[in-house]
Amino acid sequence: MNLCPNCGMGAHDKEFCLECGMKVLPAADEVLDLPDRGLRQKAVYKAPDEMAAVTMQKILEAEGIRSWIRSVQEPWVDGIMKMVEGYWGKVIVFEDQEQAARRVIESYFKSLGPHLH
């Protein structure tokens, strides 16, 4: 099984990831620079619960960084995936905004003080 190079989670066919739906990039030796490279996704924060995920998403969006949430929860297993994965879900950004998003997250946690993160 080939893992998706965009999300690293799902299998993919020749063109698209079956998990995240993003177009699968060809191998590095096939193409060095792609026009849609900025559309690749990266997880920048693993949220312990839904409230933390929504909070982080809103903080990133307030800084002009488009983000969205991908929960790892499965409705029919009542939270067991949080125990398996160790987190509730991920906050995702486009690859070209990953570094800026990480700086915003780091700054946010520093502003909370040493006892709250």
PASEBA-1860 file (N, C-alpha, C; in nm, 3 decimals):
! residues 117
1> MNLCPNCG> 0.084/-0.118/0.000/0.000/0.000/0.000/0.088/0.124/0.000 ~ 0.057/0.219/-0.086/0.129/0.345/-0.093/0.062/0.447/-0.002 ~ 0.139/0.507/0.088/0.085/0.611/0.173/0.083/0.743/0.098 ~ -0.016/0.823/0.127/-0.031/0.953/0.064/0.084/1.044/0.105 ~ 0.154/1.107/0.011/0.263/1.198/0.048/0.214/1.331/0.103 ~ 0.085/1.361/0.087/0.031/1.487/0.138/-0.006/1.475/0.285 ~ -0.090/1.377/0.320/-0.135/1.365/0.459/-0.062/1.254/0.534 ~ -0.001/1.159/0.461/0.070/1.050/0.523/-0.020/0.947/0.588
9> MGAHDKEF> -0.150/0.957/0.563/-0.243/0.869/0.632/-0.310/0.768/0.540 ~ -0.360/0.813/0.427/-0.442/0.728/0.343/-0.367/0.666/0.228 ~ -0.426/0.560/0.174/-0.376/0.501/0.051/-0.418/0.592/-0.063 ~ -0.353/0.580/-0.176/-0.391/0.664/-0.288/-0.391/0.584/-0.417 ~ -0.472/0.631/-0.510/-0.468/0.573/-0.644/-0.366/0.654/-0.723 ~ -0.369/0.651/-0.852/-0.270/0.721/-0.934/-0.278/0.873/-0.922 ~ -0.398/0.927/-0.892/-0.414/1.072/-0.894/-0.447/1.137/-0.761 ~ -0.533/1.073/-0.679/-0.583/1.137/-0.558/-0.572/1.046/-0.436
17> CLECGMKV> -0.551/1.109/-0.318/-0.550/1.037/-0.191/-0.694/1.000/-0.156 ~ -0.715/0.879/-0.113/-0.848/0.834/-0.076/-0.889/0.886/0.062 ~ -0.793/0.937/0.141/-0.822/0.990/0.275/-0.846/1.140/0.272 ~ -0.749/1.217/0.221/-0.761/1.363/0.226/-0.813/1.425/0.097 ~ -0.814/1.348/-0.011/-0.869/1.397/-0.136/-0.776/1.486/-0.217 ~ -0.656/1.512/-0.166/-0.562/1.598/-0.237/-0.499/1.522/-0.353 ~ -0.459/1.597/-0.454/-0.391/1.538/-0.568/-0.256/1.486/-0.522 ~ -0.223/1.364/-0.560/-0.097/1.302/-0.520/0.013/1.354/-0.611
25> LPAADEVL> 0.121/1.396/-0.549/0.234/1.450/-0.625/0.319/1.337/-0.681 ~ 0.375/1.356/-0.799/0.464/1.254/-0.855/0.594/1.247/-0.777 ~ 0.671/1.144/-0.802/0.799/1.127/-0.735/0.891/1.245/-0.767 ~ 0.985/1.273/-0.676/1.072/1.389/-0.691/1.153/1.386/-0.819 ~ 1.190/1.268/-0.865/1.269/1.262/-0.988/1.184/1.288/-1.113 ~ 1.051/1.282/-1.099/0.963/1.309/-1.213/0.945/1.459/-1.234 ~ 0.921/1.533/-1.125/0.896/1.676/-1.133/0.960/1.744/-1.013 ~ 1.036/1.850/-1.038/1.101/1.920/-0.928/1.018/2.034/-0.872
33> DLPDRGLR> 0.940/2.100/-0.956/0.862/2.214/-0.909/0.721/2.206/-0.969 ~ 0.622/2.201/-0.882/0.484/2.190/-0.927/0.407/2.316/-0.892 ~ 0.318/2.363/-0.979/0.241/2.483/-0.950/0.144/2.466/-0.834 ~ 0.101/2.346/-0.803/0.005/2.325/-0.694/0.072/2.283/-0.563 ~ 0.202/2.303/-0.552/0.274/2.263/-0.431/0.218/2.332/-0.307 ~ 0.172/2.456/-0.321/0.115/2.530/-0.209/-0.016/2.472/-0.159 ~ -0.074/2.379/-0.234/-0.200/2.318/-0.193/-0.181/2.195/-0.106 ~ -0.059/2.153/-0.086/-0.035/2.038/-0.001/-0.065/2.073/0.144
41> QKAVYKAP> -0.108/1.975/0.222/-0.152/1.999/0.359/-0.051/1.948/0.461 ~ -0.045/2.017/0.574/0.041/1.977/0.685/-0.033/1.996/0.816 ~ -0.021/1.900/0.905/-0.077/1.914/1.039/0.020/1.996/1.123 ~ -0.032/2.099/1.190/0.054/2.186/1.270/0.023/2.177/1.419 ~ -0.088/2.114/1.453/-0.126/2.105/1.595/-0.213/1.982/1.617 ~ -0.176/1.902/1.716/-0.258/1.789/1.757/-0.338/1.831/1.879 ~ -0.468/1.842/1.861/-0.554/1.895/1.966/-0.601/1.784/2.060 ~ -0.597/1.810/2.190/-0.643/1.710/2.286/-0.795/1.695/2.288
49> DEMAAVTM> -0.866/1.800/2.243/-1.013/1.794/2.238/-1.064/1.891/2.133 ~ -1.194/1.887/2.108/-1.253/1.970/2.003/-1.238/2.119/2.033 ~ -1.253/2.158/2.157/-1.243/2.299/2.194/-1.103/2.354/2.165 ~ -1.001/2.277/2.196/-0.864/2.321/2.167/-0.841/2.332/2.016 ~ -0.896/2.240/1.940/-0.883/2.243/1.794/-0.949/2.368/1.735 ~ -1.071/2.397/1.779/-1.143/2.513/1.729/-1.072/2.642/1.770 ~ -1.024/2.647/1.893/-0.951/2.764/1.942/-0.828/2.790/1.857 ~ -0.749/2.684/1.831/-0.627/2.701/1.752/-0.660/2.741/1.609
57> QKILEAEG> -0.765/2.684/1.553/-0.806/2.720/1.418/-0.840/2.868/1.411 ~ -0.915/2.917/1.508/-0.954/3.059/1.509/-0.835/3.151/1.529 ~ -0.739/3.110/1.610/-0.617/3.190/1.630/-0.540/3.201/1.499 ~ -0.526/3.089/1.429/-0.455/3.091/1.301/-0.528/3.176/1.198 ~ -0.659/3.163/1.191/-0.737/3.241/1.096/-0.732/3.390/1.126 ~ -0.723/3.426/1.255/-0.709/3.567/1.293/-0.577/3.626/1.243 ~ -0.479/3.539/1.223/-0.349/3.582/1.171/-0.342/3.572/1.019 ~ -0.454/3.538/0.956/-0.458/3.529/0.810/-0.412/3.397/0.754
65> IRSWIRSV> -0.405/3.294/0.838/-0.361/3.162/0.794/-0.484/3.072/0.783 ~ -0.514/3.029/0.662/-0.630/2.942/0.640/-0.602/2.806/0.703 ~ -0.695/2.759/0.781/-0.678/2.630/0.850/-0.810/2.559/0.861 ~ -0.804/2.430/0.887/-0.923/2.351/0.909/-0.889/2.237/1.003 ~ -0.992/2.169/1.049/-0.976/2.065/1.151/-1.008/1.929/1.090 ~ -0.926/1.831/1.126/-0.954/1.692/1.086/-0.955/1.607/1.214 ~ -1.073/1.565/1.254/-1.088/1.482/1.373/-1.050/1.338/1.342 ~ -0.992/1.270/1.440/-0.963/1.127/1.423/-1.072/1.041/1.487
73> QEPWVDGI> -1.175/1.105/1.539/-1.280/1.032/1.609/-1.373/0.959/1.512 ~ -1.420/0.846/1.557/-1.519/0.767/1.484/-1.646/0.765/1.568 ~ -1.758/0.815/1.516/-1.879/0.829/1.596/-1.927/0.700/1.663 ~ -1.911/0.589/1.600/-1.968/0.465/1.653/-1.880/0.396/1.757 ~ -1.760/0.447/1.783/-1.675/0.382/1.884/-1.655/0.468/2.008 ~ -1.730/0.576/2.022/-1.740/0.655/2.145/-1.606/0.694/2.207 ~ -1.523/0.764/2.130/-1.401/0.821/2.185/-1.281/0.730/2.196 ~ -1.291/0.607/2.151/-1.178/0.516/2.165/-1.059/0.560/2.081
81> MKMVEGYW> -1.084/0.630/1.971/-0.973/0.674/1.886/-0.886/0.778/1.956 ~ -0.943/0.854/2.048/-0.862/0.949/2.124/-0.762/0.872/2.211 ~ -0.805/0.759/2.265/-0.713/0.677/2.345/-0.609/0.610/2.255 ~ -0.649/0.567/2.138/-0.557/0.501/2.046/-0.455/0.599/1.990 ~ -0.502/0.712/1.938/-0.414/0.811/1.875/-0.344/0.901/1.977 ~ -0.408/0.928/2.090/-0.351/1.017/2.190/-0.393/1.162/2.175 ~ -0.480/1.190/2.082/-0.529/1.325/2.061/-0.667/1.317/1.995 ~ -0.742/1.428/1.999/-0.876/1.432/1.943/-0.875/1.450/1.791
89> GKVIVFED> -0.787/1.540/1.744/-0.780/1.569/1.601/-0.663/1.661/1.571 ~ -0.652/1.699/1.444/-0.540/1.783/1.400/-0.592/1.913/1.340 ~ -0.511/2.018/1.357/-0.536/2.143/1.285/-0.442/2.140/1.165 ~ -0.499/2.160/1.047/-0.428/2.145/0.921/-0.415/2.282/0.852 ~ -0.301/2.305/0.787/-0.280/2.425/0.706/-0.218/2.382/0.574 ~ -0.217/2.475/0.477/-0.145/2.448/0.354/0.004/2.448/0.382 ~ 0.077/2.366/0.308/0.220/2.348/0.330/0.298/2.480/0.327 ~ 0.262/2.569/0.238/0.337/2.694/0.228/0.311/2.789/0.346
97> QEQAARRV> 0.214/2.757/0.431/0.187/2.839/0.550/0.227/2.767/0.679 ~ 0.291/2.653/0.666/0.326/2.573/0.784/0.416/2.648/0.881 ~ 0.524/2.708/0.833/0.618/2.776/0.923/0.553/2.894/0.994 ~ 0.474/2.971/0.920/0.404/3.085/0.982/0.307/3.035/1.088 ~ 0.236/2.927/1.059/0.141/2.871/1.155/0.212/2.824/1.281 ~ 0.324/2.758/1.265/0.400/2.710/1.382/0.449/2.826/1.468 ~ 0.489/2.937/1.404/0.531/3.055/1.480/0.414/3.113/1.559 ~ 0.297/3.120/1.497/0.177/3.172/1.565/0.142/3.082/1.684
105> IESYFKSL> 0.146/2.952/1.665/0.113/2.858/1.773/0.213/2.871/1.887 ~ 0.341/2.878/1.853/0.444/2.893/1.956/0.425/3.023/2.034 ~ 0.397/3.130/1.963/0.374/3.259/2.027/0.252/3.254/2.119 ~ 0.148/3.188/2.074/0.027/3.174/2.156/0.058/3.102/2.286 ~ 0.127/2.989/2.278/0.157/2.914/2.400/0.252/2.990/2.493 ~ 0.346/3.065/2.437/0.433/3.148/2.521/0.354/3.254/2.594 ~ 0.251/3.308/2.529/0.169/3.412/2.592/0.087/3.359/2.708 ~ 0.063/3.228/2.711/-0.015/3.169/2.820/0.063/3.159/2.950
113> GPHLH> 0.195/3.161/2.941/0.277/3.147/3.059/0.326/3.004/3.075 ~ 0.419/2.983/3.164/0.483/2.851/3.175/0.393/2.742/3.232 ~ 0.284/2.775/3.299/0.205/2.672/3.365/0.086/2.625/3.284 ~ 0.058/2.689/3.171/-0.064/2.656/3.099/-0.043/2.583/2.966 ~ 0.072/2.540/2.933/0.090/2.466/2.808/0.167/2.343/2.823
END
